[in-house]
Amino acid sequence: MSVLFPSRCRCCVGCPPGGGGFGGSYELRLGVDEAEELGGVALIRSAMRKAGRSLGWARLQTFGGSFPQVAVAGVVDRREIPAEFAAAVEEYELQRGRAAVEVIGRTWQDGKPRAVPVSVFVVAQEFRAAYAEGVAG
């Protein structure tokens, strides 16, 4: 599962700019077969926990499970956010929410699917690319 370590740098994108490394998260959704090829959701969660800890996330939460169509795994930084970073983290979360609403609205208008930056879809694509690179290299 060493592919998560190249991906852990990407995980920092889930950390708000100006947030001092606090408030980050990383969620991955894969096909069930794809997740099994990687060792299963339990191994993916374990690797995400290790990657989160390597980012300094002393208090974190992992989640995950397999469902008929998709396997989901993620890690969330649960450290208390110091006051000097709280506004940046909150603003980042609001911006992500606004971006998602805008993309959904535009998609409803013209029917053209779009991906929200740092969305689960985008993260999964980047994870797949990092995995392919790790296997090839």
C-alpha positions as protocol buffer text, in pm:
chain_id: "A"
residue {
  index: 1
  type: MET
  ca { x: 0 y: 0 z: 0 }
}
residue {
  index: 2
  type: SER
  ca { x: 305 y: 223 z: -38 }
}
residue {
  index: 3
  type: VAL
  ca { x: 121 y: 409 z: -316 }
}
residue {
  index: 4
  type: LEU
  ca { x: -56 y: 613 z: -48 }
}
residue {
  index: 5
  type: PHE
  ca { x: 270 y: 775 z: 44 }
}
residue {
  index: 6
  type: PRO
  ca { x: 310 y: 950 z: -294 }
}
residue {
  index: 7
  type: SER
  ca { x: -57 y: 1035 z: -255 }
}
residue {
  index: 8
  type: ARG
  ca { x: -8 y: 1174 z: 94 }
}
residue {
  index: 9
  type: CYS
  ca { x: 140 y: 1489 z: -57 }
}
residue {
  index: 10
  type: ARG
  ca { x: -185 y: 1522 z: -249 }
}
residue {
  index: 11
  type: CYS
  ca { x: -360 y: 1479 z: 81 }
}
residue {
  index: 12
  type: CYS
  ca { x: -218 y: 1816 z: 185 }
}
residue {
  index: 13
  type: VAL
  ca { x: -444 y: 1974 z: -75 }
}
residue {
  index: 14
  type: GLY
  ca { x: -726 y: 1867 z: 156 }
}
residue {
  index: 15
  type: CYS
  ca { x: -558 y: 2091 z: 414 }
}
residue {
  index: 16
  type: PRO
  ca { x: -678 y: 2448 z: 398 }
}
residue {
  index: 17
  type: PRO
  ca { x: -425 y: 2704 z: 270 }
}
residue {
  index: 18
  type: GLY
  ca { x: -327 y: 2921 z: 563 }
}
residue {
  index: 19
  type: GLY
  ca { x: -464 y: 2657 z: 800 }
}
residue {
  index: 20
  type: GLY
  ca { x: -127 y: 2557 z: 939 }
}
residue {
  index: 21
  type: GLY
  ca { x: -182 y: 2197 z: 828 }
}
residue {
  index: 22
  type: PHE
  ca { x: -499 y: 2166 z: 1037 }
}
residue {
  index: 23
  type: GLY
  ca { x: -846 y: 2062 z: 922 }
}
residue {
  index: 24
  type: GLY
  ca { x: -737 y: 1828 z: 645 }
}
residue {
  index: 25
  type: SER
  ca { x: -915 y: 1525 z: 507 }
}
residue {
  index: 26
  type: TYR
  ca { x: -873 y: 1266 z: 235 }
}
residue {
  index: 27
  type: GLU
  ca { x: -1148 y: 1042 z: 99 }
}
residue {
  index: 28
  type: LEU
  ca { x: -1117 y: 777 z: -164 }
}
residue {
  index: 29
  type: ARG
  ca { x: -1393 y: 596 z: -352 }
}
residue {
  index: 30
  type: LEU
  ca { x: -1294 y: 303 z: -569 }
}
residue {
  index: 31
  type: GLY
  ca { x: -1462 y: 15 z: -740 }
}
residue {
  index: 32
  type: VAL
  ca { x: -1496 y: -283 z: -507 }
}
residue {
  index: 33
  type: ASP
  ca { x: -1266 y: -496 z: -726 }
}
residue {
  index: 34
  type: GLU
  ca { x: -1011 y: -215 z: -737 }
}
residue {
  index: 35
  type: ALA
  ca { x: -1010 y: -188 z: -357 }
}
residue {
  index: 36
  type: GLU
  ca { x: -969 y: -564 z: -323 }
}
residue {
  index: 37
  type: GLU
  ca { x: -669 y: -554 z: -559 }
}
residue {
  index: 38
  type: LEU
  ca { x: -511 y: -305 z: -318 }
}
residue {
  index: 39
  type: GLY
  ca { x: -567 y: -538 z: -21 }
}
residue {
  index: 40
  type: GLY
  ca { x: -918 y: -436 z: 82 }
}
residue {
  index: 41
  type: VAL
  ca { x: -1074 y: -144 z: 265 }
}
residue {
  index: 42
  type: ALA
  ca { x: -918 y: -238 z: 601 }
}
residue {
  index: 43
  type: LEU
  ca { x: -566 y: -215 z: 456 }
}
residue {
  index: 44
  type: ILE
  ca { x: -648 y: 110 z: 273 }
}
residue {
  index: 45
  type: ARG
  ca { x: -781 y: 262 z: 598 }
}
residue {
  index: 46
  type: SER
  ca { x: -468 y: 149 z: 781 }
}
residue {
  index: 47
  type: ALA
  ca { x: -245 y: 306 z: 516 }
}
residue {
  index: 48
  type: MET
  ca { x: -448 y: 628 z: 532 }
}
residue {
  index: 49
  type: ARG
  ca { x: -411 y: 633 z: 910 }
}
residue {
  index: 50
  type: LYS
  ca { x: -34 y: 594 z: 871 }
}
residue {
  index: 51
  type: ALA
  ca { x: -22 y: 868 z: 604 }
}
residue {
  index: 52
  type: GLY
  ca { x: -228 y: 1102 z: 825 }
}
residue {
  index: 53
  type: ARG
  ca { x: 1 y: 1043 z: 1120 }
}
residue {
  index: 54
  type: SER
  ca { x: 302 y: 1117 z: 899 }
}
residue {
  index: 55
  type: LEU
  ca { x: 140 y: 1455 z: 830 }
}
residue {
  index: 56
  type: GLY
  ca { x: 132 y: 1521 z: 1205 }
}
residue {
  index: 57
  type: TRP
  ca { x: -235 y: 1439 z: 1255 }
}
residue {
  index: 58
  type: ALA
  ca { x: -206 y: 1309 z: 1611 }
}
residue {
  index: 59
  type: ARG
  ca { x: -586 y: 1290 z: 1648 }
}
residue {
  index: 60
  type: LEU
  ca { x: -755 y: 1154 z: 1340 }
}
residue {
  index: 61
  type: GLN
  ca { x: -1055 y: 951 z: 1237 }
}
residue {
  index: 62
  type: THR
  ca { x: -1067 y: 690 z: 964 }
}
residue {
  index: 63
  type: PHE
  ca { x: -1378 y: 554 z: 802 }
}
residue {
  index: 64
  type: GLY
  ca { x: -1463 y: 313 z: 529 }
}
residue {
  index: 65
  type: GLY
  ca { x: -1660 y: 19 z: 404 }
}
residue {
  index: 66
  type: SER
  ca { x: -1752 y: -178 z: 97 }
}
residue {
  index: 67
  type: PHE
  ca { x: -2090 y: -145 z: -64 }
}
residue {
  index: 68
  type: PRO
  ca { x: -2234 y: -319 z: -373 }
}
residue {
  index: 69
  type: GLN
  ca { x: -2098 y: -59 z: -620 }
}
residue {
  index: 70
  type: VAL
  ca { x: -1820 y: 121 z: -435 }
}
residue {
  index: 71
  type: ALA
  ca { x: -1555 y: 92 z: -165 }
}
residue {
  index: 72
  type: VAL
  ca { x: -1504 y: 403 z: 47 }
}
residue {
  index: 73
  type: ALA
  ca { x: -1217 y: 489 z: 279 }
}
residue {
  index: 74
  type: GLY
  ca { x: -1103 y: 813 z: 431 }
}
residue {
  index: 75
  type: VAL
  ca { x: -914 y: 992 z: 703 }
}
residue {
  index: 76
  type: VAL
  ca { x: -998 y: 1321 z: 876 }
}
residue {
  index: 77
  type: ASP
  ca { x: -771 y: 1540 z: 1090 }
}
residue {
  index: 78
  type: ARG
  ca { x: -955 y: 1574 z: 1423 }
}
residue {
  index: 79
  type: ARG
  ca { x: -701 y: 1787 z: 1606 }
}
residue {
  index: 80
  type: GLU
  ca { x: -833 y: 2099 z: 1768 }
}
residue {
  index: 81
  type: ILE
  ca { x: -772 y: 2390 z: 1533 }
}
residue {
  index: 82
  type: PRO
  ca { x: -574 y: 2670 z: 1700 }
}
residue {
  index: 83
  type: ALA
  ca { x: -749 y: 3007 z: 1700 }
}
residue {
  index: 84
  type: GLU
  ca { x: -497 y: 3163 z: 1460 }
}
residue {
  index: 85
  type: PHE
  ca { x: -592 y: 2906 z: 1191 }
}
residue {
  index: 86
  type: ALA
  ca { x: -965 y: 2869 z: 1261 }
}
residue {
  index: 87
  type: ALA
  ca { x: -1079 y: 3144 z: 1022 }
}
residue {
  index: 88
  type: ALA
  ca { x: -871 y: 3006 z: 733 }
}
residue {
  index: 89
  type: VAL
  ca { x: -1004 y: 2652 z: 788 }
}
residue {
  index: 90
  type: GLU
  ca { x: -1364 y: 2775 z: 807 }
}
residue {
  index: 91
  type: GLU
  ca { x: -1326 y: 2990 z: 494 }
}
residue {
  index: 92
  type: TYR
  ca { x: -1175 y: 2697 z: 304 }
}
residue {
  index: 93
  type: GLU
  ca { x: -1467 y: 2473 z: 397 }
}
residue {
  index: 94
  type: LEU
  ca { x: -1714 y: 2742 z: 289 }
}
residue {
  index: 95
  type: GLN
  ca { x: -1530 y: 2789 z: -44 }
}
residue {
  index: 96
  type: ARG
  ca { x: -1537 y: 2414 z: -110 }
}
residue {
  index: 97
  type: GLY
  ca { x: -1910 y: 2409 z: -40 }
}
residue {
  index: 98
  type: ARG
  ca { x: -1973 y: 2706 z: -269 }
}
residue {
  index: 99
  type: ALA
  ca { x: -1764 y: 2548 z: -546 }
}
residue {
  index: 100
  type: ALA
  ca { x: -1963 y: 2225 z: -519 }
}
residue {
  index: 101
  type: VAL
  ca { x: -2295 y: 2411 z: -536 }
}
residue {
  index: 102
  type: GLU
  ca { x: -2175 y: 2612 z: -837 }
}
residue {
  index: 103
  type: VAL
  ca { x: -2062 y: 2301 z: -1023 }
}
residue {
  index: 104
  type: ILE
  ca { x: -2390 y: 2121 z: -951 }
}
residue {
  index: 105
  type: GLY
  ca { x: -2586 y: 2426 z: -1068 }
}
residue {
  index: 106
  type: ARG
  ca { x: -2388 y: 2453 z: -1390 }
}
residue {
  index: 107
  type: THR
  ca { x: -2428 y: 2082 z: -1453 }
}
residue {
  index: 108
  type: TRP
  ca { x: -2806 y: 2106 z: -1406 }
}
residue {
  index: 109
  type: GLN
  ca { x: -2816 y: 2398 z: -1648 }
}
residue {
  index: 110
  type: ASP
  ca { x: -2631 y: 2242 z: -1937 }
}
residue {
  index: 111
  type: GLY
  ca { x: -2613 y: 1872 z: -1849 }
}
residue {
  index: 112
  type: LYS
  ca { x: -2233 y: 1869 z: -1884 }
}
residue {
  index: 113
  type: PRO
  ca { x: -2073 y: 1681 z: -1590 }
}
residue {
  index: 114
  type: ARG
  ca { x: -1788 y: 1858 z: -1414 }
}
residue {
  index: 115
  type: ALA
  ca { x: -1558 y: 1772 z: -1126 }
}
residue {
  index: 116
  type: VAL
  ca { x: -1517 y: 1994 z: -823 }
}
residue {
  index: 117
  type: PRO
  ca { x: -1147 y: 2055 z: -744 }
}
residue {
  index: 118
  type: VAL
  ca { x: -1035 y: 1838 z: -450 }
}
residue {
  index: 119
  type: SER
  ca { x: -1361 y: 1642 z: -478 }
}
residue {
  index: 120
  type: VAL
  ca { x: -1366 y: 1271 z: -409 }
}
residue {
  index: 121
  type: PHE
  ca { x: -1383 y: 1211 z: -787 }
}
residue {
  index: 122
  type: VAL
  ca { x: -1068 y: 1417 z: -851 }
}
residue {
  index: 123
  type: VAL
  ca { x: -882 y: 1261 z: -556 }
}
residue {
  index: 124
  type: ALA
  ca { x: -970 y: 910 z: -681 }
}
residue {
  index: 125
  type: GLN
  ca { x: -834 y: 992 z: -1027 }
}
residue {
  index: 126
  type: GLU
  ca { x: -513 y: 1127 z: -878 }
}
residue {
  index: 127
  type: PHE
  ca { x: -485 y: 823 z: -651 }
}
residue {
  index: 128
  type: ARG
  ca { x: -518 y: 593 z: -953 }
}
residue {
  index: 129
  type: ALA
  ca { x: -246 y: 787 z: -1135 }
}
residue {
  index: 130
  type: ALA
  ca { x: -13 y: 773 z: -831 }
}
residue {
  index: 131
  type: TYR
  ca { x: -80 y: 401 z: -797 }
}
residue {
  index: 132
  type: ALA
  ca { x: -7 y: 335 z: -1165 }
}
residue {
  index: 133
  type: GLU
  ca { x: 312 y: 540 z: -1134 }
}
residue {
  index: 134
  type: GLY
  ca { x: 414 y: 350 z: -819 }
}
residue {
  index: 135
  type: VAL
  ca { x: 353 y: 13 z: -983 }
}
residue {
  index: 136
  type: ALA
  ca { x: 536 y: 113 z: -1301 }
}
residue {
  index: 137
  type: GLY
  ca { x: 829 y: 275 z: -1117 }
}
